[in-house]
Structures are given as C-alpha cells and as structure tokens.
Amino acid sequence: MTSKHPSETLSPLLQEALPNVKGKTFTAAVVDFPPHARAVPHRHGQAFVYAYVLAGDVRSKLDGQPAHTYHQGENWVEQPGAHHVLTENTSRTKSAKLLVVFVSNTGDALKIPDPKK
C-alpha cells in the first residue's frame, strides 16, 4: 500500500556527545513537511524529544493521548519510548517546519518506523 501523502525530511544541524552525561548525544535537526505531508507511525527509541514549530501547523498524536495541532511558535516534548502514531502538516498548500532536539543514547537511530503490517 502506498501513501497518498508526501513524507517529511529530517536535516541534522548539530550532533554532539554530551560531555557531562556519558553515553548520551544531543542532536538538533530541522524537519520539513511539504504541503499535506505525513510521517509514518514511529518511535524515537529511548530519546527524549523536544519539538518547536518554526513555520506552519503540525498535528501530532502520541499513543494514548489526544491529537493536538501545534501552530508556529508552539512546542511539545515526547518522553523516551513514546509511540508517535500521527505527525502531519495540516495544510494542503503551505509547508510546515519543526526544530527538533533529541537527547538520545549515543549511536541509536533517531527515528524507528513501525514495522510494516
């Protein structure tokens, strides 16, 4: 089954081992969502995640929580192990952009898509 939605693009800005927290890495990235883009359901491993909306509107839903639409200037956090069941650009005509910061175990993948069913 193919998605009717384009997907997002993650562009790392900085990745640095935390000098005062052994085994942890700080990563900052920009995530671009073209119009009507939707990410596949995923997790971020054991990373603590902070997201800030730079432009547009992004709807996000973590497993067990209601969906919420975040607008430019708003932000949220995701706890380690959180299941991201929905992340999408709510606009069919304008792009959306997030600044995302991960504090992860060094060497871990930053995004782990759900297994295909």
MIMAR-628323 format. One record per residue: residue number from 0; residue in three letters; chain; x, y, z of N, C-alpha, C in turn. Coordinates in steps of 0.02 Angstrom, whole numbers, always signed. Atoms other than C-alpha are relative to their C-alpha. Last residue first. Layout:
! residues N
@resi = NUM resn = Ala chain = A n_X = X n_Y = Y n_Z = Z ca_X = X ca_Y = Y ca_Z = Z c_X = X c_Y = Y c_Z = Z
...
//
This chain:
! residues 117
@resi = 116 resn = Lys chain = A n_X = +47 n_Y = +53 n_Z = -16 ca_X = +95 ca_Y = -244 ca_Z = +426 c_X = -17 c_Y = -40 c_Z = -62
@resi = 115 resn = Lys chain = A n_X = +56 n_Y = +3 n_Z = +49 ca_X = +251 ca_Y = -141 ca_Z = +400 c_X = -43 c_Y = -61 c_Z = +15
@resi = 114 resn = Pro chain = A n_X = -5 n_Y = +54 n_Z = +50 ca_X = +354 ca_Y = -124 ca_Z = +559 c_X = -60 c_Y = +1 c_Z = -47
@resi = 113 resn = Asp chain = A n_X = +34 n_Y = +61 n_Z = -21 ca_X = +336 ca_Y = +47 ca_Z = +642 c_X = +11 c_Y = -54 c_Z = -54
@resi = 112 resn = Pro chain = A n_X = +68 n_Y = +10 n_Z = +26 ca_X = +467 ca_Y = +172 ca_Z = +586 c_X = -30 c_Y = -65 c_Z = +27
@resi = 111 resn = Ile chain = A n_X = +10 n_Y = +71 n_Z = +14 ca_X = +617 ca_Y = +198 ca_Z = +702 c_X = -72 c_Y = -10 c_Z = -24
@resi = 110 resn = Lys chain = A n_X = +69 n_Y = +16 n_Z = +19 ca_X = +678 ca_Y = +377 ca_Z = +704 c_X = -3 c_Y = -73 c_Z = -19
@resi = 109 resn = Leu chain = A n_X = +44 n_Y = -52 n_Z = -27 ca_X = +834 ca_Y = +445 ca_Z = +792 c_X = -73 c_Y = -13 c_Z = -17
@resi = 108 resn = Ala chain = A n_X = +37 n_Y = -32 n_Z = +54 ca_X = +934 ca_Y = +284 ca_Z = +769 c_X = -48 c_Y = +52 c_Z = +30
@resi = 107 resn = Asp chain = A n_X = +69 n_Y = +23 n_Z = +15 ca_X = +1043 ca_Y = +248 ca_Z = +920 c_X = -29 c_Y = +37 c_Z = -60
@resi = 106 resn = Gly chain = A n_X = +2 n_Y = +53 n_Z = +50 ca_X = +1232 ca_Y = +277 ca_Z = +914 c_X = -70 c_Y = -25 c_Z = -17
@resi = 105 resn = Thr chain = A n_X = -48 n_Y = -7 n_Z = +54 ca_X = +1244 ca_Y = +377 ca_Z = +1075 c_X = -3 c_Y = -60 c_Z = -46
@resi = 104 resn = Asn chain = A n_X = -57 n_Y = +43 n_Z = -13 ca_X = +1086 ca_Y = +354 ca_Z = +1178 c_X = +46 c_Y = +5 c_Z = -61
@resi = 103 resn = Ser chain = A n_X = +6 n_Y = +72 n_Z = +13 ca_X = +975 ca_Y = +501 ca_Z = +1137 c_X = +60 c_Y = -38 c_Z = +25
@resi = 102 resn = Val chain = A n_X = -53 n_Y = +22 n_Z = -46 ca_X = +940 ca_Y = +681 ca_Z = +1184 c_X = -7 c_Y = -76 c_Z = +0
@resi = 101 resn = Phe chain = A n_X = +0 n_Y = +68 n_Z = -28 ca_X = +845 ca_Y = +738 ca_Z = +1030 c_X = +56 c_Y = -5 c_Z = +51
@resi = 100 resn = Val chain = A n_X = -60 n_Y = +14 n_Z = -39 ca_X = +803 ca_Y = +917 ca_Z = +978 c_X = -9 c_Y = -69 c_Z = +32
@resi = 99 resn = Val chain = A n_X = +7 n_Y = +57 n_Z = -46 ca_X = +677 ca_Y = +952 ca_Z = +840 c_X = +68 c_Y = -12 c_Z = +33
@resi = 98 resn = Leu chain = A n_X = -66 n_Y = +9 n_Z = -29 ca_X = +655 ca_Y = +1119 ca_Z = +751 c_X = -9 c_Y = -56 c_Z = +51
@resi = 97 resn = Leu chain = A n_X = -13 n_Y = +9 n_Z = -71 ca_X = +496 ca_Y = +1097 ca_Z = +650 c_X = +75 c_Y = +4 c_Z = +14
@resi = 96 resn = Lys chain = A n_X = -69 n_Y = +15 n_Z = -18 ca_X = +440 ca_Y = +1158 ca_Z = +479 c_X = +7 c_Y = -2 c_Z = +75
@resi = 95 resn = Ala chain = A n_X = -9 n_Y = -9 n_Z = -72 ca_X = +274 ca_Y = +1166 ca_Z = +390 c_X = +71 c_Y = -22 c_Z = +17
@resi = 94 resn = Ser chain = A n_X = -47 n_Y = +44 n_Z = -36 ca_X = +245 ca_Y = +1191 ca_Z = +205 c_X = -3 c_Y = +14 c_Z = +74
@resi = 93 resn = Lys chain = A n_X = -59 n_Y = -31 n_Z = -30 ca_X = +90 ca_Y = +1276 ca_Z = +135 c_X = +43 c_Y = -52 c_Z = +35
@resi = 92 resn = Thr chain = A n_X = -32 n_Y = -48 n_Z = +44 ca_X = -45 ca_Y = +1216 ca_Z = +12 c_X = +65 c_Y = +31 c_Z = +27
@resi = 91 resn = Arg chain = A n_X = -9 n_Y = +30 n_Z = +66 ca_X = -129 ca_Y = +1059 ca_Z = +80 c_X = +38 c_Y = +46 c_Z = -47
@resi = 90 resn = Ser chain = A n_X = +15 n_Y = -40 n_Z = +59 ca_X = -107 ca_Y = +1120 ca_Z = +259 c_X = +13 c_Y = -40 c_Z = -65
@resi = 89 resn = Thr chain = A n_X = +73 n_Y = -6 n_Z = +9 ca_X = -121 ca_Y = +1008 ca_Z = +413 c_X = -19 c_Y = +38 c_Z = -63
@resi = 88 resn = Asn chain = A n_X = +12 n_Y = -70 n_Z = +17 ca_X = +60 ca_Y = +952 ca_Z = +404 c_X = -74 c_Y = +6 c_Z = -15
@resi = 87 resn = Glu chain = A n_X = +16 n_Y = -22 n_Z = +68 ca_X = +63 ca_Y = +783 ca_Z = +487 c_X = -5 c_Y = +75 c_Z = -5
@resi = 86 resn = Thr chain = A n_X = -34 n_Y = -65 n_Z = +7 ca_X = +127 ca_Y = +682 ca_Z = +633 c_X = -14 c_Y = +22 c_Z = -71
@resi = 85 resn = Leu chain = A n_X = +19 n_Y = -47 n_Z = +52 ca_X = +21 ca_Y = +535 ca_Z = +691 c_X = +44 c_Y = +62 c_Z = +5
@resi = 84 resn = Val chain = A n_X = +47 n_Y = +31 n_Z = +47 ca_X = +54 ca_Y = +375 ca_Z = +789 c_X = -23 c_Y = +47 c_Z = -56
@resi = 83 resn = His chain = A n_X = +27 n_Y = -57 n_Z = +38 ca_X = +210 ca_Y = +436 ca_Z = +879 c_X = -44 c_Y = -29 c_Z = -55
@resi = 82 resn = His chain = A n_X = +20 n_Y = +23 n_Z = +66 ca_X = +243 ca_Y = +298 ca_Z = +1006 c_X = -36 c_Y = +57 c_Z = -36
@resi = 81 resn = Ala chain = A n_X = +66 n_Y = -22 n_Z = +24 ca_X = +338 ca_Y = +366 ca_Z = +1156 c_X = -13 c_Y = -26 c_Z = -71
@resi = 80 resn = Gly chain = A n_X = +43 n_Y = +58 n_Z = +15 ca_X = +489 ca_Y = +261 ca_Z = +1210 c_X = -69 c_Y = +19 c_Z = -26
@resi = 79 resn = Pro chain = A n_X = -33 n_Y = +58 n_Z = +30 ca_X = +579 ca_Y = +408 ca_Z = +1292 c_X = -50 c_Y = -58 c_Z = -9
@resi = 78 resn = Gln chain = A n_X = -40 n_Y = +39 n_Z = -46 ca_X = +458 ca_Y = +551 ca_Z = +1330 c_X = +33 c_Y = -59 c_Z = -36
@resi = 77 resn = Glu chain = A n_X = +18 n_Y = +71 n_Z = +2 ca_X = +399 ca_Y = +670 ca_Z = +1196 c_X = +47 c_Y = -38 c_Z = +45
@resi = 76 resn = Val chain = A n_X = -52 n_Y = +49 n_Z = -14 ca_X = +403 ca_Y = +858 ca_Z = +1218 c_X = -30 c_Y = -70 c_Z = -7
@resi = 75 resn = Trp chain = A n_X = +19 n_Y = +56 n_Z = -41 ca_X = +298 ca_Y = +999 ca_Z = +1144 c_X = +60 c_Y = -45 c_Z = +13
@resi = 74 resn = Asn chain = A n_X = -48 n_Y = +55 n_Z = -8 ca_X = +312 ca_Y = +1168 ca_Z = +1060 c_X = -29 c_Y = -56 c_Z = +43
@resi = 73 resn = Glu chain = A n_X = +18 n_Y = +47 n_Z = -53 ca_X = +216 ca_Y = +1319 ca_Z = +996 c_X = +49 c_Y = -59 c_Z = +1
@resi = 72 resn = Gly chain = A n_X = -17 n_Y = -27 n_Z = -66 ca_X = +291 ca_Y = +1465 ca_Z = +898 c_X = -18 c_Y = -46 c_Z = +57
@resi = 71 resn = Gln chain = A n_X = -65 n_Y = -32 n_Z = -3 ca_X = +204 ca_Y = +1421 ca_Z = +734 c_X = +11 c_Y = +32 c_Z = +69
@resi = 70 resn = His chain = A n_X = -8 n_Y = -54 n_Z = +47 ca_X = +50 ca_Y = +1317 ca_Z = +772 c_X = +69 c_Y = +31 c_Z = +8
@resi = 69 resn = Tyr chain = A n_X = -46 n_Y = -50 n_Z = -24 ca_X = +29 ca_Y = +1148 ca_Z = +855 c_X = +13 c_Y = +51 c_Z = -55
@resi = 68 resn = Thr chain = A n_X = -31 n_Y = -39 n_Z = +54 ca_X = -122 ca_Y = +1040 ca_Z = +818 c_X = +41 c_Y = +56 c_Z = +32
@resi = 67 resn = His chain = A n_X = -3 n_Y = -71 n_Z = -13 ca_X = -159 ca_Y = +910 ca_Z = +952 c_X = +33 c_Y = +35 c_Z = -59
@resi = 66 resn = Ala chain = A n_X = -37 n_Y = -37 n_Z = +51 ca_X = -213 ca_Y = +729 ca_Z = +938 c_X = -2 c_Y = +74 c_Z = +17
@resi = 65 resn = Pro chain = A n_X = +38 n_Y = -28 n_Z = +56 ca_X = -274 ca_Y = +652 ca_Z = +1101 c_X = +46 c_Y = +35 c_Z = -50
@resi = 64 resn = Gln chain = A n_X = +14 n_Y = -71 n_Z = -12 ca_X = -156 ca_Y = +544 ca_Z = +1205 c_X = -42 c_Y = +26 c_Z = -59
@resi = 63 resn = Gly chain = A n_X = +33 n_Y = -10 n_Z = -64 ca_X = -141 ca_Y = +355 ca_Z = +1222 c_X = -16 c_Y = +72 c_Z = +17
@resi = 62 resn = Asp chain = A n_X = +44 n_Y = +55 n_Z = -21 ca_X = -14 ca_Y = +337 ca_Z = +1082 c_X = -28 c_Y = +15 c_Z = +69
@resi = 61 resn = Leu chain = A n_X = -37 n_Y = +54 n_Z = -31 ca_X = +60 ca_Y = +507 ca_Z = +1037 c_X = -50 c_Y = -52 c_Z = +24
@resi = 60 resn = Lys chain = A n_X = +36 n_Y = +43 n_Z = -47 ca_X = -31 ca_Y = +619 ca_Z = +916 c_X = +47 c_Y = -54 c_Z = +24
@resi = 59 resn = Ser chain = A n_X = -39 n_Y = +54 n_Z = -29 ca_X = +37 ca_Y = +767 ca_Z = +820 c_X = -44 c_Y = -40 c_Z = +48
@resi = 58 resn = Arg chain = A n_X = +42 n_Y = +41 n_Z = -45 ca_X = -43 ca_Y = +892 ca_Z = +703 c_X = +42 c_Y = -59 c_Z = +22
@resi = 57 resn = Val chain = A n_X = -15 n_Y = +71 n_Z = -1 ca_X = +80 ca_Y = +1019 ca_Z = +630 c_X = -46 c_Y = -34 c_Z = +51
@resi = 56 resn = Asp chain = A n_X = +39 n_Y = +35 n_Z = -52 ca_X = +39 ca_Y = +1197 ca_Z = +579 c_X = +13 c_Y = -75 c_Z = -6
@resi = 55 resn = Gly chain = A n_X = +58 n_Y = +42 n_Z = +16 ca_X = +151 ca_Y = +1313 ca_Z = +479 c_X = -35 c_Y = -28 c_Z = +61
@resi = 54 resn = Ala chain = A n_X = +46 n_Y = -27 n_Z = +50 ca_X = +325 ca_Y = +1377 ca_Z = +520 c_X = -57 c_Y = -49 c_Z = -10
@resi = 53 resn = Leu chain = A n_X = -30 n_Y = -59 n_Z = +30 ca_X = +458 ca_Y = +1357 ca_Z = +655 c_X = -47 c_Y = +34 c_Z = -49
@resi = 52 resn = Val chain = A n_X = +26 n_Y = -14 n_Z = +66 ca_X = +356 ca_Y = +1236 ca_Z = +762 c_X = +30 c_Y = +66 c_Z = -25
@resi = 51 resn = Tyr chain = A n_X = +22 n_Y = -69 n_Z = +2 ca_X = +463 ca_Y = +1179 ca_Z = +909 c_X = -21 c_Y = +15 c_Z = -72
@resi = 50 resn = Ala chain = A n_X = +17 n_Y = -25 n_Z = +67 ca_X = +492 ca_Y = +996 ca_Z = +951 c_X = -28 c_Y = +70 c_Z = +6
@resi = 49 resn = Tyr chain = A n_X = +31 n_Y = -66 n_Z = -5 ca_X = +583 ca_Y = +923 ca_Z = +1104 c_X = -13 c_Y = +24 c_Z = -71
@resi = 48 resn = Val chain = A n_X = +8 n_Y = -41 n_Z = +59 ca_X = +624 ca_Y = +737 ca_Z = +1109 c_X = -36 c_Y = +66 c_Z = +17
@resi = 47 resn = Phe chain = A n_X = +45 n_Y = -53 n_Z = -23 ca_X = +694 ca_Y = +625 ca_Z = +1246 c_X = -2 c_Y = +50 c_Z = -57
@resi = 46 resn = Ala chain = A n_X = -17 n_Y = -71 n_Z = +0 ca_X = +772 ca_Y = +478 ca_Z = +1156 c_X = -54 c_Y = +41 c_Z = +34
@resi = 45 resn = Gln chain = A n_X = +0 n_Y = -24 n_Z = -69 ca_X = +744 ca_Y = +297 ca_Z = +1208 c_X = +19 c_Y = +74 c_Z = +5
@resi = 44 resn = Gly chain = A n_X = -40 n_Y = +41 n_Z = -45 ca_X = +693 ca_Y = +243 ca_Z = +1035 c_X = -6 c_Y = +25 c_Z = +71
@resi = 43 resn = His chain = A n_X = -66 n_Y = -29 n_Z = +0 ca_X = +619 ca_Y = +386 ca_Z = +935 c_X = +45 c_Y = -37 c_Z = +50
@resi = 42 resn = Arg chain = A n_X = -25 n_Y = -15 n_Z = -67 ca_X = +460 ca_Y = +295 ca_Z = +888 c_X = +69 c_Y = +33 c_Z = -8
@resi = 41 resn = His chain = A n_X = -69 n_Y = +15 n_Z = -19 ca_X = +363 ca_Y = +286 ca_Z = +727 c_X = +12 c_Y = +13 c_Z = +74
@resi = 40 resn = Pro chain = A n_X = -3 n_Y = +11 n_Z = -72 ca_X = +198 ca_Y = +299 ca_Z = +633 c_X = +71 c_Y = -24 c_Z = +19
@resi = 39 resn = Val chain = A n_X = +25 n_Y = +66 n_Z = -18 ca_X = +237 ca_Y = +356 ca_Z = +455 c_X = +2 c_Y = -7 c_Z = +76
@resi = 38 resn = Ala chain = A n_X = -52 n_Y = +48 n_Z = -18 ca_X = +259 ca_Y = +543 ca_Z = +437 c_X = -33 c_Y = -67 c_Z = +14
@resi = 37 resn = Arg chain = A n_X = +16 n_Y = +39 n_Z = -60 ca_X = +126 ca_Y = +643 ca_Z = +344 c_X = +58 c_Y = -49 c_Z = +12
@resi = 36 resn = Ala chain = A n_X = -47 n_Y = +55 n_Z = -17 ca_X = +146 ca_Y = +779 ca_Z = +215 c_X = -21 c_Y = -33 c_Z = +65
@resi = 35 resn = His chain = A n_X = +37 n_Y = +64 n_Z = -7 ca_X = -7 ca_Y = +880 ca_Z = +157 c_X = +45 c_Y = -59 c_Z = +18
@resi = 34 resn = Pro chain = A n_X = +73 n_Y = -1 n_Z = -8 ca_X = +103 ca_Y = +1026 ca_Z = +98 c_X = -29 c_Y = -71 c_Z = +2
@resi = 33 resn = Pro chain = A n_X = +33 n_Y = -32 n_Z = +57 ca_X = +288 ca_Y = +984 ca_Z = +119 c_X = -75 c_Y = +3 c_Z = +12
@resi = 32 resn = Phe chain = A n_X = +60 n_Y = +35 n_Z = +22 ca_X = +344 ca_Y = +943 ca_Z = +297 c_X = -28 c_Y = +37 c_Z = -60
@resi = 31 resn = Asp chain = A n_X = +42 n_Y = -35 n_Z = +49 ca_X = +522 ca_Y = +995 ca_Z = +337 c_X = -58 c_Y = -45 c_Z = -20
@resi = 30 resn = Val chain = A n_X = +43 n_Y = +47 n_Z = +36 ca_X = +606 ca_Y = +931 ca_Z = +495 c_X = -47 c_Y = +40 c_Z = -44
@resi = 29 resn = Val chain = A n_X = +59 n_Y = -32 n_Z = +28 ca_X = +752 ca_Y = +1036 ca_Z = +555 c_X = -38 c_Y = -54 c_Z = -37
@resi = 28 resn = Ala chain = A n_X = +15 n_Y = +11 n_Z = +71 ca_X = +877 ca_Y = +948 ca_Z = +667 c_X = -61 c_Y = +42 c_Z = -19
@resi = 27 resn = Ala chain = A n_X = +49 n_Y = -49 n_Z = +21 ca_X = +966 ca_Y = +966 ca_Z = +835 c_X = -10 c_Y = -10 c_Z = -75
@resi = 26 resn = Thr chain = A n_X = +7 n_Y = -11 n_Z = +72 ca_X = +1054 ca_Y = +814 ca_Z = +907 c_X = -54 c_Y = +52 c_Z = -11
@resi = 25 resn = Phe chain = A n_X = +47 n_Y = -54 n_Z = +15 ca_X = +1122 ca_Y = +796 ca_Z = +1084 c_X = -1 c_Y = +9 c_Z = -75
@resi = 24 resn = Thr chain = A n_X = -15 n_Y = -46 n_Z = +54 ca_X = +1208 ca_Y = +629 ca_Z = +1119 c_X = -57 c_Y = +49 c_Z = -8
@resi = 23 resn = Lys chain = A n_X = +57 n_Y = -37 n_Z = +27 ca_X = +1209 ca_Y = +524 ca_Z = +1278 c_X = +25 c_Y = +50 c_Z = -53
@resi = 22 resn = Gly chain = A n_X = +43 n_Y = +42 n_Z = +42 ca_X = +1331 ca_Y = +385 ca_Z = +1328 c_X = -60 c_Y = +35 c_Z = -30
@resi = 21 resn = Lys chain = A n_X = -32 n_Y = +53 n_Z = +38 ca_X = +1411 ca_Y = +481 ca_Z = +1472 c_X = -52 c_Y = -42 c_Z = -38
@resi = 20 resn = Val chain = A n_X = +47 n_Y = +56 n_Z = -5 ca_X = +1315 ca_Y = +636 ca_Z = +1525 c_X = +26 c_Y = -57 c_Z = -44
@resi = 19 resn = Asn chain = A n_X = +14 n_Y = +13 n_Z = -71 ca_X = +1433 ca_Y = +782 ca_Z = +1564 c_X = -51 c_Y = -57 c_Z = +10
@resi = 18 resn = Pro chain = A n_X = -60 n_Y = +12 n_Z = -39 ca_X = +1518 ca_Y = +793 ca_Z = +1394 c_X = -13 c_Y = -19 c_Z = +73
@resi = 17 resn = Leu chain = A n_X = +5 n_Y = -41 n_Z = -60 ca_X = +1357 ca_Y = +770 ca_Z = +1296 c_X = +60 c_Y = -14 c_Z = +45
@resi = 16 resn = Ala chain = A n_X = +2 n_Y = +41 n_Z = -61 ca_X = +1408 ca_Y = +697 ca_Z = +1128 c_X = -4 c_Y = +48 c_Z = +59
@resi = 15 resn = Glu chain = A n_X = -56 n_Y = -7 n_Z = -46 ca_X = +1368 ca_Y = +821 ca_Z = +989 c_X = -10 c_Y = -46 c_Z = +60
@resi = 14 resn = Gln chain = A n_X = +2 n_Y = +61 n_Z = -40 ca_X = +1258 ca_Y = +819 ca_Z = +835 c_X = +63 c_Y = +0 c_Z = +43
@resi = 13 resn = Leu chain = A n_X = -55 n_Y = +9 n_Z = -48 ca_X = +1214 ca_Y = +982 ca_Z = +752 c_X = -9 c_Y = -66 c_Z = +35
@resi = 12 resn = Leu chain = A n_X = -36 n_Y = -62 n_Z = -5 ca_X = +1101 ca_Y = +1038 ca_Z = +609 c_X = +64 c_Y = -8 c_Z = +41
@resi = 11 resn = Pro chain = A n_X = -37 n_Y = -15 n_Z = -62 ca_X = +1027 ca_Y = +872 ca_Z = +554 c_X = +38 c_Y = +66 c_Z = -5
@resi = 10 resn = Ser chain = A n_X = -66 n_Y = -26 n_Z = +17 ca_X = +904 ca_Y = +882 ca_Z = +407 c_X = +37 c_Y = +17 c_Z = +65
@resi = 9 resn = Leu chain = A n_X = -37 n_Y = -20 n_Z = -59 ca_X = +747 ca_Y = +774 ca_Z = +427 c_X = +71 c_Y = +21 c_Z = -21
@resi = 8 resn = Thr chain = A n_X = -72 n_Y = +5 n_Z = +9 ca_X = +631 ca_Y = +767 ca_Z = +276 c_X = +34 c_Y = +27 c_Z = +63
@resi = 7 resn = Glu chain = A n_X = -40 n_Y = -54 n_Z = -27 ca_X = +444 ca_Y = +733 ca_Z = +291 c_X = +74 c_Y = -12 c_Z = -15
@resi = 6 resn = Ser chain = A n_X = -29 n_Y = +9 n_Z = -67 ca_X = +338 ca_Y = +619 ca_Z = +185 c_X = +44 c_Y = +60 c_Z = +18
@resi = 5 resn = Pro chain = A n_X = -73 n_Y = -3 n_Z = +1 ca_X = +219 ca_Y = +652 ca_Z = +41 c_X = +26 c_Y = -10 c_Z = +71
@resi = 4 resn = His chain = A n_X = -30 n_Y = -60 n_Z = -28 ca_X = +40 ca_Y = +591 ca_Z = +69 c_X = +76 c_Y = +0 c_Z = -12
@resi = 3 resn = Lys chain = A n_X = +24 n_Y = -55 n_Z = +42 ca_X = -62 ca_Y = +468 ca_Z = -32 c_X = +32 c_Y = +65 c_Z = +21
@resi = 2 resn = Ser chain = A n_X = +31 n_Y = -56 n_Z = -34 ca_X = +39 ca_Y = +328 ca_Z = +48 c_X = -21 c_Y = +53 c_Z = -51
@resi = 1 resn = Thr chain = A n_X = -39 n_Y = -61 n_Z = +3 ca_X = +72 ca_Y = +169 ca_Z = -47 c_X = -39 c_Y = +57 c_Z = +32
@resi = 0 resn = Met chain = A n_X = +42 n_Y = -58 n_Z = +0 ca_X = +0 ca_Y = +0 ca_Z = +0 c_X = +45 c_Y = +62 c_Z = +0
//
